[in-house]
Amino acid sequence: LILRPDAKVFLLFESGCCIYKTEYEWPKNIIPSSFAMKLRKHMRQKRLESVSQLGLDRVINMQFGSNTFAAHVIVELYDRGNIILTDHEYTILNVLRPRTDADSDVKFIVRETYPLHLIRQVEEPSQNEEMIRRLLDDAKPNDNLRRVLISHVVYGPALLEHCFRQLGFSLNWSVKKYNDVFHDSGKICVAFQNAQQIFRQIRDSPCRGYIVYSEKQTASKETVQAYEEYHPYLFDQHKELGCVSTWDSFTAAVDEFYSKLETQKLDLKALQQEKTVLQKLDNIRSDHHRRLAELQQAQQMSTLKGRSIQENCEQIDSAILLMRTALANQLSWDEIQEQVEEAAEMGDPLAKKIVRLNLKESRFVMALKPSGFENEDEETCELLQVEIDVNLNAHQNACQYYQQKKFSALKESKTIEASKRALKCAEVKTKHALKDVAVKTNILKARRTMWFEKFLWFLSSDSYLVIGGRDAQQNEIIVKRYLREGDVYVHADIRGATSVIVKNHVAASKPIPPKTLNEAGTMAVCFSAAWDAKVLTSAWWVHSSQVSKSAPAGEYLTTGSFMIRGRKNYLTPSQLWLGFGILFRLDEESTMRHMEKLKESSEVVSEDTASVENVEKLPNEASDTIDEADEVSVDPAIIEFSDVCGSLNYLSMNPTPFIVGQSVKLPPQERISKADAGRKLPDGSKADETDAKNGKKKAQKAKQKKRRMKYKNQDEDERALRMSILKSAGCGDATKVNAKSSTLSNTTEKEETPSILVNDESLSPVTEKDWSEPTSDSVVTEVQETSTLSTEVLEAEAEPEENLLSSAEVVNDISALTGDPADDDAILFAVPVCGPYSAMSSYMFKVKLAPGSNKKGKATKTALGLFLQDRSCSQRLKDLLKAIHVEDLSRNIPGKVKLYAPQLTHFKGKDQRPNSKV
């Protein structure tokens, strides 16, 4: 910042939403957007000079750098929002949402100028009573004051509502209601004056923050808070609610609001899901009660109709006889209906009780008095319509209704039993659904994306963290930011191989165990073109000090390419076997127990490593001779490999630095200057005279002084002996030695590079000597200089916040993950991992992967189904497995695979899709 250059502040802004200073750690995208990368490019190593608001609009202008090097980030918080990057002249360099303003026809695109002239300038608000009166007169009577006034003032609705309430009216009043109560616009004018005073008070002096929230209850009677809005002033309308939290500053309130917003959204979503589940259960219960009520009502009606038939048995038999006589006379139902209507009009009491005829079913309907209402008049009593069968007499019709009553009673009892079972099943499902909602919500809250999840990663058998890049950009990142002293760099000489780093969290002086190195080599080979081609090849490893981004004179390295100085230690070829497993994140208490186990295993690993180093080598004169010649007579071989997209060719045993892979030649002028800067200075007593003649730079003088201090105890005999071994000079003086060295180096550059199949010692099996540093003084000197240069280059390009990663943090991260949780462990969430199968020997859930023809997404879903069917999988573990995002399952799996697992055939047989293959 301007006044505190040593301070570190995280400024979070969202297009069209907000901009504020945050104290929380927000998750980052695995792959940044192109706009973010462009923004970082122009903001790098620039200080935030000023933050200002452009006029009255909701537009924030942040200036980074000064003078002609200044860059502006303009954040628009209105409408859909926008983020615009400009230079010092406000020429647009990049824009998040290219658009064209419909009103002014101004284009917000690259290479256009940002329209500062369209910004509304700050003006004193008008308190003209006539203007307010005119607005009220032009408005419709039913329009509320909010709609009429809010677009003509600079104050927000919350502030206006506060000022209006103090004067006895509300912003939600209609214009008609206001005119009826207050006959002039003076009250509104006074409210505007009060709003201006509060606005100045908030703007000119520090203020507290206030968050308005609401409370809701879950199914378990727990109270859930939901933040609704935040303000820099406690308004009257919010005092009445009572649900207001106070913060020391407005910035803290905004930070708290947005940091808890996502969590509260999860809570509200879970609450809504709980309501949906409970609503389904209520619907089942209500349907159950409705069906029972219908059956009970049917029983009552059947009983009532049967009794009514018995009480009116004579009339019903007479009506049945009448119908049978008419049918015997071969009268149609229409003719019978006409005769019945005529008889009813003539006052026949029996015909009046016949309501209608049903020709299809040979039935007719009679209106009878209900049972128990015999003494009441038919005109005042509500008659019961009873359907009578012509083929049966009155008694038989009554028996038919009693049979219907018994059938309804039997159906009711069966319905009650079935409904009980259905309700019980629904309640169990509801409980499981509520539990799943709670578990998923808690897991989503506790799920913290770890820093290494954006890379390819796994934990080795010796509990070392191994990470690899997904592409050239990530290869660059892991080397610059995470490769530290004591770590090991692993790669393979095949196209597309990823850059792998083994993080040494034990101690920089302790070597990485061989098993971990082999597993890292398997990762480097599998995540390359060898996986699809099904080709076995060897990986190799080097120390962190051998990796550099400094290119030879006249060339530079592309993104994801590095220089390797010194010997490459080749590993034995590994099979193309990967494993897919599940790691579980533990809480702090469980992590402490696992950290103790990790310390014990680390001690055992260190003892095993020491015993390996102390094993005596078998005599091998040829190997010793080659090793000695390599240590003394060969300069460190410089090998460059490109990113995972480029081809990787290599040559070794070349005494001259060479470039293999993607490199670009510099212009001749730059190439000459870099060659002069990188040329070695001659040793001996005449070094000062050479510096004086050639006018050497200070850096070169310092380097020569360092060499003189290093070789000050070396006499001429020792020097001559070493030079004779190097075949660069005889026993002559220093001048002849320098001349011959120069001649030899020039001759070597012209010689053809030896074939890799002839003298490539690096392809020989790794011996104990390969695990140690070179012992020759000359080679050690070169390695030290390379190490210093590499460290300076990588640390200079690394971002400051990533340098804070320490070994303790790595230990905390890996110790909190376990593949075989104990019964008493408190597990927060599950993390899918893909790595060498040998590293997953202790995992509870794991399957083997090999190159195949099946899609990785389908394979991981099948593996997850196998894990869920495991008998040893508890319900808690099943909940954690189900909560894993689908996109996280197959993210780190290379290409197409074939799955190997126990019970896989049995699982396929259970699959509903018979033709599915895994």
Secondary structure, DSSP 4 states (H G I P E B T S, - for coil): --S-TT---EEEEETTTEEEEE-S-----SS--HHHHHHHHHHTT--EEEEEE-TTSSEEEEEES-GGG-EEEEEE-STT-EEEEE-TT-BEEEESS-EE-TTT--EESTTSBP-GGGSPPP-PPP--HHHHHHHHHHS-TT-BHHHHHGGGSSS-HHHHHHHHHHTT--TT-BHHHHHHH-SSSHHHHHHHHHHHHHHHHHHHS---EEEEEEEEE-TTS-EEEEEEEEESS--HHHHTT--EEEESSHHHHHHHHHHHHHHHHHHHHHHHHHHHHHHHHHHHHHHHHHHHHHHHHHHHHHHHHHHHHHHTHHHHHHHHHHHHHHHHTT--HHHHHHHHHHHHHTT-HHHHHEEEEETTTTEEEEEEPPTT-TTS-TTTS-PEEEEEETTS-HHHHHHHHHHHHHHHHHHHHHHHHHHHHHHHHHHHHHHHHHHHHHHHHHHHHH----GGGGSEEEE-TTS-EEEE-SSHHHHHHIIIII--TT-EEEEESSTTPPPEEEE--S-TTSPPPHHHHHHHHHHHHHSSHHHHHT----EEEEEGGGEE-PPPTTEEE-TT-EEEES--EEPPP--S-EEEEEEEEE-HHHHHHHHHHHHHHHHHHHHHHHHHHTSPPPP-HHHHHHHHHHHHH-PPPEEEE--TTS------S-SS----SSEEEPPHHHHHHHHHHHPPPPPSTTHHHHHHHHT--HHHHHHHHHHHHHTTT--HHHHHHHHHHTTS--SS-HHHHHHHHHHHHHHHHHSPPPPHHHH-GGGSPP-GGGGS----HHHHHHHHHHHHHHHHHHHHHS-GGGGG--HHHHHHHHHTEESS--TT--EEEEEEEEEEGGGGTT-SSEEEEEEEEE-HHHHHHHHHHHHHH-TT--HHHHHHHHTS-HHHHSTT--SSEEEE-TTHHHHHHHSS-TT---
